[in-house]
Amino acid sequence: MQHLQHEFPEKADLIRNLKLKDRHFARLLEEYHALATEIYQHEISDNKLTIEQLEALKIRRLYLKDRLHNLLDD
């Protein structure tokens, strides 16, 4: 399962600060982590999604990761 702090370890402090101070960032981060957990659960379970469904979740996670990274760079 992916956590944003593991993806960008050099920005871990900034991630923690923004999570506490920026509601928009915190909401996106929460959605990112929920999607990462959902994807992981589907990948390890016997109740598999179709390839298309799983890819759609991964595309959404990537979109959120990009938005969060952009906010970290501002």
Backbone hydrogen bonds, N-H to C=O, Kabsch-Sander energy under -0.5 kcal/mol:
donor,donor_aa,acceptor,acceptor_aa,energy
6,H,3,H,-1.2
7,E,3,H,-1.6
8,F,4,L,-2.4
11,K,8,F,-2.1
12,A,9,P,-1.4
15,I,11,K,-2.6
16,R,12,A,-2.3
17,N,13,D,-2.4
18,L,14,L,-2.9
19,K,15,I,-2.3
20,L,16,R,-1.3
21,K,17,N,-2.0
22,D,18,L,-2.8
23,R,21,K,-0.6
26,A,22,D,-2.7
27,R,23,R,-2.4
28,L,24,H,-2.3
29,L,25,F,-2.7
30,E,26,A,-2.3
31,E,27,R,-2.3
32,Y,28,L,-2.6
33,H,29,L,-2.6
34,A,30,E,-2.4
35,L,31,E,-2.5
36,A,32,Y,-2.5
37,T,33,H,-2.3
38,E,34,A,-2.5
39,I,35,L,-3.0
40,Y,36,A,-2.3
41,Q,37,T,-2.7
42,H,38,E,-2.3
43,E,39,I,-2.2
44,I,40,Y,-1.8
45,S,41,Q,-1.2
48,K,46,D,-1.6
54,L,50,T,-2.5
55,E,51,I,-2.6
56,A,52,E,-2.1
57,L,53,Q,-1.8
58,K,54,L,-2.2
59,I,55,E,-2.5
60,R,56,A,-2.0
61,R,57,L,-2.4
62,L,58,K,-2.4
63,Y,59,I,-2.3
64,L,60,R,-2.3
65,K,61,R,-2.5
66,D,62,L,-2.5
67,R,63,Y,-2.2
68,L,64,L,-2.8
69,H,65,K,-2.6
70,N,66,D,-2.3
71,L,67,R,-2.0
72,L,68,L,-2.1
73,D,69,H,-1.6
74,D,70,N,-0.7
